[in-house]
Amino acid sequence: MRALTLNPGSSSLKAALVADGEVVRADSWDVTDVATDHDAVRVAFGELGEPEAISVRFVHGGSRPGPVLLDEETLAQLEKLSGLAPLHQPLSLDAARLARGWRPGVPLVGCFDTSFHSGLPAAAARYALPREWTAQGRLRRYGFHGLSCQYAARRCAKLLGSPRARLLCCHIGSGVSVTAIRGERSFDTSMGFTPLDGAVMATRSGSVDPGLLLHVLGTGEIDPAGLADVLYHHSGLAGMTGTSGDLREILAAREAGDEQAAAAVEVFLHRLRREMGAVAMSLDRLDAIVFTGGVAEHRPGLLGELVAGLGLLGVTVDPARVDDEGDRLLSPDGAAVRLFCLRAREELELARGAELLLGASGRLPV
């Protein structure tokens, strides 16, 4: 099956044409708003050819356990989740509606980052809130970066030769999360009800004491909408350094002697290691740690700094392998806990989701 995959991120749109599990063509465009999203999707259709199915990544799918066909009713339901993922959901909705308008006869499939975590154990999914609030199962920990984790779990199972491997998947890009995986299933994850939770990110705060946020609101100097804008767009690395939050810029500033940049990187690494240690406690053993996402793939020096502080997890690293490129083993041969750096291949999971739903023919089974 030939599937066109559309992957809107917080700052870019990635598109790929995948045929029978192999990427035929791929491209990406910077996206900051709906207008540029519209242009990027139009170019994707013009450059990547005619598909038998279109598969769109959504960060938030609620409790949906797998891919679904997207009609206007489903899109309207997904639109109600935009407030829980404001950096991503509106662009995914826009891309899906543009695709429906331009290729109305092609099946349109939605794949969700939250689906991989839909089977989280109750202890990992539940918040300690009044049961009257949580009885409907909506105020729960959803988890994100699921498509990235799903690919990493399948790929790592092949590399380790075991579908029952226990691993940590660390997705390190503009968004950052850590997921504990047992036998290709999510058992715990650092993100929660929204993608704000967990580690420090490019522009997102990560976990903050709710008492601090209540205090800030109580001052009357900011309202809930303003606070949401600060936590999503002006916190994290960006907030600590007064920059865009792009690690390339921050690492260059640190190299030039900027003390604020150096402190921000230390906070970033500390909080990420902290999440890794916490999430690892959901595993009965640790076979491997997988690093994926743009920062993990393209900032080997920073990855080396991160790994150097993970000795408590029984991790050792081969420095020569850290500085290499592409999918690779980072740990020495024979290490008890193997470390991998893998390219994020969400486009393959999007195409796979479409084929699982539609079959190889690209049509729903009768």
C-alpha positions as CSV (number, residue, x, y, z in Angstrom):
1,M,0.0,0.0,0.0
2,R,1.2,3.5,-0.8
3,A,0.4,5.8,2.2
4,L,1.1,9.5,2.4
5,T,2.0,10.3,6.0
6,L,1.5,13.8,7.5
7,N,3.3,14.5,10.8
8,P,2.6,18.0,12.2
9,G,5.0,18.8,15.0
10,S,5.2,21.8,17.3
11,S,7.3,23.7,14.7
12,S,7.4,21.6,11.5
13,L,5.4,19.4,9.2
14,K,7.0,16.2,8.0
15,A,5.5,14.3,5.1
16,A,6.5,11.0,3.5
17,L,5.3,8.6,0.9
18,V,5.6,5.1,2.3
19,A,5.2,2.1,0.0
20,D,5.0,-1.4,1.5
21,G,6.9,-0.3,4.6
22,E,9.7,1.6,2.8
23,V,10.0,5.4,2.5
24,V,9.9,6.4,-1.1
25,R,10.1,10.1,-0.7
26,A,10.1,12.4,2.3
27,D,10.4,16.1,3.1
28,S,9.7,18.6,5.9
29,W,8.7,22.3,6.2
30,D,8.9,24.8,9.0
31,V,5.4,25.5,10.3
32,T,4.4,28.1,12.7
33,D,0.6,28.6,12.0
34,V,-2.3,27.4,10.0
35,A,-1.4,29.5,7.0
36,T,2.0,27.9,6.6
37,D,0.6,24.5,7.5
38,H,-1.8,25.0,4.5
39,D,1.1,25.8,2.2
40,A,3.2,22.8,3.4
41,V,0.4,20.3,3.0
42,R,-0.3,21.6,-0.5
43,V,3.4,21.2,-1.4
44,A,3.4,17.7,0.1
45,F,0.6,16.6,-2.2
46,G,2.3,18.2,-5.2
47,E,5.7,16.6,-4.6
48,L,5.1,13.2,-3.0
49,G,2.7,11.6,-5.5
50,E,-0.7,10.0,-5.4
51,P,-1.4,7.8,-2.3
52,E,-3.9,5.0,-1.7
53,A,-4.3,6.2,1.9
54,I,-3.4,9.3,3.9
55,S,-2.3,8.9,7.5
56,V,-2.2,11.9,9.9
57,R,-0.4,12.0,13.3
58,F,-2.4,13.4,16.2
59,V,-0.8,14.1,19.5
60,H,-4.0,13.6,21.4
61,G,-6.6,11.0,20.6
62,G,-8.2,10.7,24.0
63,S,-8.7,7.0,25.0
64,R,-8.7,5.7,21.4
65,P,-6.6,2.5,21.4
66,G,-5.6,2.6,17.7
67,P,-6.0,4.3,14.3
68,V,-9.4,5.3,13.1
69,L,-10.9,6.7,9.9
70,L,-11.3,10.4,10.0
71,D,-14.7,11.9,9.1
72,E,-16.0,15.3,10.1
73,E,-17.7,14.0,13.3
74,T,-14.4,12.4,14.5
75,L,-12.5,15.6,13.6
76,A,-15.0,17.6,15.6
77,Q,-14.4,15.3,18.6
78,L,-10.6,15.6,18.2
79,E,-10.9,19.4,18.0
80,K,-12.3,19.4,21.6
81,L,-8.9,18.1,22.7
82,S,-7.0,21.0,21.3
83,G,-6.7,22.7,24.6
84,L,-4.8,19.7,25.9
85,A,-2.2,19.8,23.1
86,P,-2.3,23.4,21.7
87,L,1.1,23.2,20.0
88,H,0.1,20.2,17.8
89,Q,-3.6,19.4,17.7
90,P,-4.7,22.5,15.6
91,L,-2.1,21.8,12.9
92,S,-3.1,18.1,12.7
93,L,-6.8,19.0,12.4
94,D,-5.9,21.5,9.7
95,A,-3.8,19.0,7.8
96,A,-6.5,16.4,8.0
97,R,-9.2,18.7,6.7
98,L,-7.0,20.0,3.9
99,A,-6.3,16.4,2.9
100,R,-10.0,15.5,2.9
101,G,-10.7,18.5,0.6
102,W,-8.0,17.8,-1.9
103,R,-8.3,14.0,-2.0
104,P,-11.9,13.3,-1.0
105,G,-11.8,9.7,-2.4
106,V,-8.7,8.6,-0.6
107,P,-9.2,7.0,2.9
108,L,-8.0,9.3,5.6
109,V,-6.6,7.7,8.8
110,G,-5.8,9.3,12.1
111,C,-3.0,7.8,14.3
112,F,-2.6,8.9,17.9
113,D,0.4,9.3,20.2
114,T,-1.8,8.5,23.1
115,S,-2.9,5.1,21.7
116,F,0.4,3.4,22.7
117,H,-0.3,4.4,26.3
118,S,-4.0,3.6,26.4
119,G,-3.3,0.3,28.2
120,L,-1.3,1.8,31.0
121,P,-1.8,0.0,34.3
122,A,-4.3,1.7,36.6
123,A,-1.6,2.7,39.1
124,A,0.3,4.5,36.4
125,A,-2.7,6.1,34.7
126,R,-4.6,7.3,37.7
127,Y,-4.2,10.7,39.5
128,A,-4.8,10.9,43.3
129,L,-7.7,13.2,42.8
130,P,-11.3,12.9,44.2
131,R,-13.0,9.9,42.7
132,E,-15.9,12.1,41.7
133,W,-13.5,13.8,39.3
134,T,-11.9,10.6,37.9
135,A,-14.9,8.3,37.7
136,Q,-15.4,8.9,34.0
137,G,-11.8,8.0,33.2
138,R,-11.1,11.3,31.4
139,L,-8.9,13.0,34.0
140,R,-6.1,10.5,33.7
141,R,-2.5,10.3,32.5
142,Y,-2.6,9.8,28.8
143,G,1.1,9.8,27.8
144,F,2.5,11.1,24.5
145,H,5.2,10.4,21.8
146,G,3.5,7.1,21.4
147,L,4.2,6.6,17.7
148,S,7.9,7.2,18.4
149,C,7.9,4.8,21.3
150,Q,6.0,2.2,19.3
151,Y,8.6,2.2,16.5
152,A,11.5,2.1,19.1
153,A,9.9,-0.8,20.9
154,R,9.5,-2.9,17.7
155,R,13.0,-2.0,16.4
156,C,14.6,-2.7,19.7
157,A,12.9,-6.0,20.1
158,K,14.5,-7.1,16.8
159,L,17.9,-5.8,17.8
160,L,17.7,-7.6,21.1
161,G,16.2,-10.7,19.6
162,S,13.4,-10.7,22.1
163,P,9.8,-9.4,22.0
164,R,9.7,-9.4,25.8
165,A,12.5,-6.9,26.3
166,R,12.3,-4.3,29.1
167,L,13.4,-0.9,28.0
168,L,13.3,2.9,28.5
169,C,12.5,4.9,25.5
170,C,13.7,8.5,25.8
171,H,12.3,10.8,23.1
172,I,14.4,13.9,23.1
173,G,13.4,16.6,20.7
174,S,11.7,19.9,21.2
175,G,9.4,17.8,23.4
176,V,10.9,15.3,25.8
177,S,9.5,12.2,27.4
178,V,10.5,8.9,29.0
179,T,8.5,5.7,28.7
180,A,8.9,2.3,30.3
181,I,8.1,-0.5,27.9
182,R,7.6,-4.2,28.7
183,G,7.1,-6.5,25.8
184,E,6.3,-3.6,23.4
185,R,3.7,-2.2,25.8
186,S,3.8,1.0,27.7
187,F,3.9,0.5,31.5
188,D,4.7,4.1,32.6
189,T,5.5,7.4,31.0
190,S,6.7,10.8,32.1
191,M,4.0,12.9,30.3
192,G,0.5,12.9,31.8
193,F,-2.8,14.6,31.1
194,T,-1.1,17.0,28.7
195,P,2.4,17.1,27.0
196,L,3.4,19.7,29.6
197,D,4.3,17.1,32.2
198,G,7.7,15.5,33.0
199,A,11.1,16.6,31.8
200,V,12.1,20.1,30.8
201,M,11.6,20.8,27.1
202,A,12.5,23.5,24.5
203,T,9.6,25.9,25.4
204,R,7.6,23.8,27.8
205,S,8.1,23.8,31.6
206,G,7.8,20.1,32.3
207,S,6.5,19.2,35.8
208,V,6.0,22.2,38.2
209,D,4.7,22.0,41.7
210,P,0.9,22.7,41.4
211,G,1.2,24.8,44.5
212,L,3.6,27.2,42.8
213,L,1.1,27.6,39.9
214,L,-1.8,28.2,42.3
215,H,0.4,30.8,44.0
216,V,1.1,32.6,40.7
217,L,-2.6,32.6,39.8
218,G,-3.4,33.9,43.3
219,T,-1.3,37.0,42.8
220,G,-3.8,38.1,40.1
221,E,-1.1,39.2,37.8
222,I,-1.9,36.5,35.3
223,D,-5.0,34.6,34.3
224,P,-5.3,30.9,33.3
225,A,-5.0,31.6,29.6
226,G,-1.9,33.7,30.2
227,L,-0.4,31.0,32.4
228,A,-1.0,28.4,29.8
229,D,0.7,30.5,27.2
230,V,3.8,30.9,29.5
231,L,4.0,27.2,30.3
232,Y,3.7,26.0,26.7
233,H,5.5,28.8,24.8
234,H,7.8,30.7,27.2
235,S,9.2,28.2,29.7
236,G,11.7,25.4,29.5
237,L,15.0,26.1,27.9
238,A,13.5,29.2,26.2
239,G,12.3,30.7,29.5
240,M,15.6,30.0,31.4
241,T,17.8,31.5,28.7
242,G,15.7,34.2,27.0
243,T,16.2,32.4,23.6
244,S,14.0,30.4,21.3
245,G,14.7,27.2,23.3
246,D,16.6,25.7,20.4
247,L,19.5,23.6,21.9
248,R,21.8,24.5,19.0
249,E,21.6,28.2,20.1
250,I,21.9,27.4,23.8
251,L,24.8,25.0,23.4
252,A,26.6,27.7,21.3
253,A,26.0,30.2,24.0
254,R,27.3,27.9,26.7
255,E,30.4,27.3,24.6
256,A,30.9,31.1,24.5
257,G,30.8,31.3,28.3
258,D,27.1,32.2,28.9
259,E,26.4,31.2,32.5
260,Q,22.6,31.2,32.0
261,A,22.9,28.8,29.1
262,A,25.2,26.5,31.1
263,A,22.8,26.5,34.0
264,A,19.8,25.7,31.7
265,V,21.6,22.7,30.2
266,E,22.3,21.4,33.7
267,V,18.7,21.7,34.6
268,F,17.6,20.0,31.4
269,L,20.0,17.1,31.9
270,H,19.2,16.7,35.6
271,R,15.4,16.7,35.1
272,L,15.7,14.2,32.3
273,R,17.9,11.8,34.3
274,R,15.4,12.2,37.2
275,E,12.5,11.2,35.0
276,M,14.5,8.2,33.6
277,G,15.2,7.0,37.2
278,A,11.6,7.4,38.2
279,V,10.1,5.7,35.1
280,A,12.6,2.8,35.3
281,M,11.1,1.7,38.6
282,S,8.0,0.4,36.6
283,L,10.3,-2.3,35.1
284,D,11.3,-5.6,36.8
285,R,14.6,-5.4,34.9
286,L,16.3,-3.1,32.5
287,D,17.5,-4.6,29.2
288,A,18.1,-1.5,27.1
289,I,17.7,2.3,26.9
290,V,16.7,3.8,23.6
291,F,17.4,7.4,22.8
292,T,15.4,8.9,19.8
293,G,14.2,12.2,18.5
294,G,16.0,15.1,16.9
295,V,18.2,16.1,19.8
296,A,19.3,12.5,20.5
297,E,20.1,12.0,16.8
298,H,21.9,15.2,16.1
299,R,23.6,16.2,19.4
300,P,25.9,13.4,20.3
301,G,28.0,15.6,22.7
302,L,24.9,16.4,24.8
303,L,23.8,12.7,24.6
304,G,27.3,11.8,26.0
305,E,26.8,14.2,28.9
306,L,23.4,12.7,29.7
307,V,24.7,9.1,29.6
308,A,27.7,10.0,31.8
309,G,25.3,10.6,34.7
310,L,23.4,7.3,34.5
311,G,25.8,5.0,36.3
312,L,23.2,4.1,38.9
313,L,21.2,2.4,36.1
314,G,24.2,0.1,35.4
315,V,24.9,2.0,32.2
316,T,28.3,2.1,30.4
317,V,29.1,3.8,27.1
318,D,31.6,3.5,24.3
319,P,32.6,7.2,23.6
320,A,33.5,6.4,20.0
321,R,30.0,5.0,19.3
322,V,28.4,8.1,20.9
323,D,30.2,10.3,18.4
324,D,29.2,8.2,15.4
325,E,26.0,8.8,13.3
326,G,22.8,7.0,12.4
327,D,21.2,4.1,14.2
328,R,23.8,2.6,16.5
329,L,24.7,0.8,19.7
330,L,26.2,3.2,22.2
331,S,27.3,0.7,24.9
332,P,30.3,-1.6,24.7
333,D,29.8,-5.1,23.4
334,G,28.5,-7.4,26.2
335,A,27.1,-4.6,28.4
336,A,24.4,-5.7,30.8
337,V,22.2,-2.7,29.8
338,R,22.5,-1.9,26.1
339,L,22.1,1.7,24.9
340,F,20.8,2.5,21.4
341,C,20.4,5.7,19.5
342,L,17.6,5.2,16.9
343,R,16.2,7.6,14.4
344,A,12.6,8.5,15.1
345,R,10.5,6.8,12.3
346,E,7.0,8.0,13.1
347,E,6.2,7.9,9.3
348,L,6.6,4.1,9.3
349,E,4.2,3.8,12.2
350,L,1.7,6.1,10.5
351,A,1.8,4.0,7.4
352,R,1.6,0.8,9.4
353,G,-1.4,2.2,11.3
354,A,-3.2,2.9,8.0
355,E,-2.4,-0.6,6.7
356,L,-3.6,-2.3,9.9
357,L,-6.9,-0.4,9.7
358,L,-7.5,-0.6,5.9
359,G,-5.5,-3.7,4.9
360,A,-2.9,-3.8,2.2
361,S,-5.5,-2.9,-0.4
362,G,-5.9,0.5,1.1
363,R,-9.6,-0.1,1.7
364,L,-11.7,-1.1,4.7
365,P,-12.4,-4.8,4.9
366,V,-15.9,-5.7,3.9
